[in-house]
Amino acid sequence: MRTADTPTAHRASDTVTAAVTGYRGAGADLFLLVVAVSGISLSAPLIAATAAPALAIAFWRNAMAVGVLTPVALLWHRAELRAMSRRTVALATAAGALLALHFALWLPSLHMTSVASSTALVTTTPIWTTLLLRLRGHRQSALVWAGTGVAFAGVVLLTGVDLSLSPRALAGDALALAAGMAAAGYVLLGAEVRRTVSTTGYTFVCYTVTAVLLLAGCLALGVELGGYSGETWFKLALLTATAQLLGHSLLNRVVRGLGPSVTSTAILLETPGAALIAALWLGQNPPAAVYGALVVIMAGLALVVRANTRGAR
């Protein structure tokens, strides 16, 4: 009896192979997600240590990333770029516009309200991501909502709640909240584009749009774009390599496999991650709450991952 040659055995074999491949793929994506979160966690400490206007920093990190991606995109992804449909190009362009809007809204909010309030409000991204998915007809399980809530509670535990009633602070809070919404749209559009486009092809279009829009904003507001010291240019290059290319680009890489809910929830780890990096690099002693917050955020992320794993079965 040649059991291995029967159709049922072939189907079982294919199922096992697909499961093993899926687990391996998920494991690789989770590893890349850790690298990505480490990259974006360097963003705040590097920006704090860089002697340049915040909006100019946002422009240069995207412009430098485009400079790195351009030869790769034109040499090895030219056919893919030409084959992109109008809809795909429009979605990638919209994602770039939302990323530019995220930077343009959040960075000024840091000077209008407290850093704690700004950080807590901008990291509402996974909440808006889950809501937008629901509006698009994707029903999220109770476990996803619970995990998102737990993870966000970890951010609040670290940053505290210190909303002010002054008009300027309230305006800053509103900007940070809107920046979190823009980031949610950016993640969702990126997940849609990444279904058919490579990471390089997508990020090339997205970052180019972001850089152009931020450049227009800098020119309109008279932001100084040059005349920096060599140390400042080095930090801008380092920011590009870590927060932009290793951070945002890898997030765009894994969002296809892990989904927008897991990816956006993992971004919450940037808050305690930045605090720990600032402690090691800038000598800023982190509050004791950072360790508890890290555990709480990880627990929330684990719930979201578990919910998505169940949904994939």
C-alpha positions, -999 to 999 in steps of 0.1 A, spaced: 0 0 0 17 32 -12 2 57 13 25 85 3 11 85 -33 -26 89 -23 -42 124 -28 -51 126 9 -15 120 18 -3 147 -7 -28 172 8 -16 164 43 20 168 32 12 201 16 -6 213 47 24 204 69 48 221 45 27 252 43 25 253 81 62 249 86 69 276 60 44 299 76 60 295 110 94 301 96 82 332 78 65 345 109 96 339 129 117 358 104 92 387 104 92 389 142 130 391 142 129 418 116 102 436 137 125 436 167 153 452 145 127 477 132 116 487 166 152 491 177 158 513 147 128 537 154 137 537 191 169 555 181 148 583 165 140 604 196 175 603 212 192 611 178 168 640 171 174 653 206 212 652 201 211 667 165 216 705 162 191 711 134 155 722 131 130 693 137 113 697 103 146 698 85 156 666 103 124 649 91 132 661 55 168 650 55 161 615 69 137 609 40 158 626 14 189 606 23 169 574 24 157 582 -12 193 588 -22 202 553 -9 172 536 -25 174 553 -59 202 533 -75 188 500 -60 153 508 -73 164 519 -108 189 491 -113 169 461 -99 133 472 -96 128 494 -127 105 468 -143 84 466 -111 81 503 -109 69 506 -145 44 478 -139 28 494 -109 -8 502 -116 -23 537 -112 -41 526 -81 -9 512 -65 10 544 -73 -19 564 -59 -19 544 -26 19 546 -22 17 584 -29 -11 588 -3 10 568 22 40 591 16 17 621 21 4 607 54 40 600 66 49 636 58 18 648 76 27 626 106 61 643 109 47 678 102 21 674 129 40 656 156 74 675 157 57 709 163 36 694 190 67 685 210 73 723 215 36 731 223 28 705 249 48 683 272 69 655 256 50 630 278 16 641 265 28 643 229 43 608 231 12 593 247 -11 608 221 10 601 190 12 564 201 -25 560 198 -17 547 163 -27 510 170 -61 522 183 -68 542 151 -55 513 130 -79 489 146 -108 513 142 -100 519 105 -98 482 99 -132 478 115 -146 506 93 -132 487 63 -152 457 73 -124 437 90 -139 425 123 -113 424 150 -115 399 178 -119 409 214 -83 397 219 -70 423 195 -89 451 213 -77 438 247 -41 436 235 -42 471 220 -56 485 252 -30 467 274 -1 479 252 -14 515 252 -18 513 290 19 505 291 27 538 273 5 557 297 22 540 326 55 554 313 45 588 301 19 596 327 -12 617 321 -4 654 323 -28 671 299 -29 708 303 -58 731 298 -38 760 283 -48 767 247 -13 762 234 -9 728 252 -43 717 240 -34 726 204 -2 706 208 -22 676 221 -45 678 192 -15 679 167 0 648 184 -33 630 183 -37 638 146 -2 626 140 -11 593 155 -41 591 131 -19 599 101 5 572 111 -23 547 113 -33 556 77 3 552 66 6 517 81 -27 506 65 -19 519 31 15 504 33 0 470 41 -22 473 10 6 483 -14 29 456 0 5 429 -11 18 433 -47 49 455 -45 83 448 -30 96 467 0 121 486 -21 96 496 -47 71 508 -22 95 527 1 111 544 -29 78 559 -40 66 566 -5 98 582 8 102 603 -23 67 618 -19 74 624 18 107 641 11 92 664 -16 63 674 7 86 681 37 109 701 15 80 722 4 70 727 40 106 737 50 108 762 22 74 777 29 83 781 66 119 793 60 135 764 78 173 763 75 183 732 55 221 736 55 251 752 72 253 724 98 284 711 114 300 678 103 288 662 135 252 672 127 255 657 92 269 625 106 240 622 131 215 629 102 231 600 82 230 578 113 193 587 118 186 578 82 204 544 85 188 534 117 153 550 122 145 553 85 161 524 66 162 499 94 132 512 112 104 524 89 116 503 59 116 470 79 82 479 93 70 482 57 87 448 51 70 429 79 35 445 77 27 422 47 32 391 68 23 402 103 -5 426 94 -12 462 104 -26 454 139 6 436 151 29 461 133 12 492 147 10 478 182 47 469 182 55 506 174 44 513 210 77 497 221 95 528 207 86 547 239 104 525 265 130 517 238 139 553 233 141 558 271 165 529 275 187 541 246 188 576 260 199 562 293 228 543 277 238 569 252 229 603 267 232 594 303 196 601 310 185 578 338 152 562 329 124 562 354 117 529 371 83 528 353 101 521 320 107 485 329 72 479 340 59 497 309 80 475 287 66 444 303 30 457 299 35 467 262 50 433 255 21 415 271 -3 436 250 16 428 218 16 391 227 -22 392 229 -24 409 194 0 384 179 -19 355 194 -52 369 181 -37 372 146 -22 337 148 -57 323 157 -72 341 128 -47 327 104 -56 291 113 
